[in-house]
């Protein structure tokens, strides 16, 4: 398989498994390169676009969403670890998050709702995706490539300055994220 010419879902999923192996073996530099290949392949396949009007069945539609958002999360996570920028801008994405429905309730012709007493695995996955979006905001706002530096009185060297408003905004995002988690999945506070 020529991974640089990946144009189908099965090949892209195979690359994702390679990336998971590289992540788990702490080979992050190679992992980052493979994520770039996977992301560009996903873009070529239009996975970043919400093409609900296209002629995809429910399984294909959900697979497209799931694969794209997994690649997106990997990009954010590994870029943060290595101190690199994300490869794809938020403005270039209009793909919806995966439906919070487990595979058992999806066929090619229909998607049933989850029973009220059950919670989909994708509820947690989507919560993780939203958390990765907050991490991306931290990278963009707190650790920007072009940092604002100021000379502090009494110091000869420039100091990196972070706006308190930006920190507060991220704290609000985190609290909002926590408030929207299902009750059983919220972390317990000892305070």
N, C-alpha and C positions, 0 to 999 in steps of 0.2 A: 504494500500500500504506500503510495506517495502522499504523505500527509500534507504536503504543500499544495496538493491539487484535490482537496477534499470537497466534494460537491453533493454528497448524499448524507442522509440522516444517520445511517448505520456507521459510516466511516467517521462522522463527527462524534458520535457516541463512543467509538473506539478511542479516539483521541482524548476524550474526556476521561476515560479510564486510565490512559497513560498519564494524564495530568494528575489524577488522584494518586497514582503510584509515586510520581515524582514529588508531590507534596508530602506524602507520608514518609518518604525516604530522605526528606530535607534537602532535596536537590532543587532549590528554589530558583536558581538562575535559569536552568534548563526548563523548569516548570513555567516560568514567566514567558519564555520563548514559545512554548507549546500553547500557552493560553492565547498568545498573539495569533498564532496560526488558527486556533479554534475560533477565536473571535472574528477574524477576517473571513473564515469559511462561513460562519453564521451570518455575517453581513451579506456575503455573496448569495446566500440562500434566502435572504430577506427575513431572517428570524427576528430581527430587531423591530420589524414593522407589524402592526396589528392588521392583518389581512383577513379579517373575519368575512369579508365579502368574497374572498377567493373560494375555490371549490375544494376545501379541505373537509374531511369528515372530522368528527369530534376527537377521535384518537390522534389524528395527525395534528389538529389544531392545538391540543393540549401538549403533545410531544414537542412541538415547535416552541411553545411558551416555556415549558420546563427546561428544555436544553438551553435556550437563550439565557434564562435567568440564572442557571447554574454557572454558565460561562461568565456572566456579568459579575456574579458574586466572587468567583475565583479571581477575576481580574482585580477587583477592589481589594480583596484580602491579600493577595500576593504582592500587589503594587504597594500596599501599605507596609508590609513586612520589609520589602526591599527599598522603600523610599523612592519609588518611581511614580510618575503620574498614571492615572487610569488611561486606558487606551481609547475609550469611547465616551463622548460627551453625553450628558443627560438629554440635551436638546435633540440628539439624533435618534432617540428611542421613543416609540409610541406603543410598544408591545405591552399588553396587559399582563399582570401577574397570573400565574396558573390558577385555575379554578380550584377552590378548596373542596375537591371531591376526589376520593380514592379511586383507583383503577377499577375496582369491582363495580362501580356505578357508572362507568363510561363504556359505551359501545360505539361503533362507527356511526350509528344512526341517531343516538340519543345520549343525553347526560342527565342522570337522575340526581336528585338532591340527596345529601347525606341524611341518614336517619337522625332525628334530634338528639338521641342519646349517644351518638358517636361524633367524634371529632376527627377530621381528616388529617393525615400526615402533612398535607400541604398548608394547613393552618400554621403549623410550626415553621415550615419552609418559607412561607410568605412573611412571617414575622422576622425570620432571619434575614430575608431580603431587605426588609425595611430597616433593620439594624445596620446592614451593610451600607445602605444609603446614608445613614447618619455617619458611619465611619468615613465614607467618601466626602461628606461635608466637612468633617474634622480635617481630613487631608487637605481639602481645598481652602478652608478658612483659617486653620491654625498652623498648618505646615505648608504654606504656598511656595511655589517655586520662586516667585518674586516677592520676597518678604519685605515688609516695611521695617526699616531700621531707623532708629533715632539715636542722637547723642544725648546721653543722660548727663545732666550737670555734674561736674566733678570727675567725669570719666573721659578718657581719650579715645576709647573704642566704641563703635556703634553697638547698640543693644537692640535685639529683636523685640518688637512691641506687638502685643495681641490685644485687640479691643475687648473690653469686658462685656460689651453688648453681644459680641460674637459667641463668647463662652456661654452667656446666659441663654442665647438663642438655641444653642446646641443642648444645653441642659433642659430646656423646654421641650425640644424634640425628643430627647430621651425619656422624659416623664410622660409625654404623650404616647410614645411607643409602649412604655410599661403599662399605662392605663388601658391600652387597647388589647393587651394580652388576655387570653382566656384566664379566668381566675385560677384554675388548677396549675397553670404553667408559670405563674408569677413567682419570682424568688421571694423567700421569706426574709424579712428584715428583723434583726435582733434589737434594733433601737425602738 
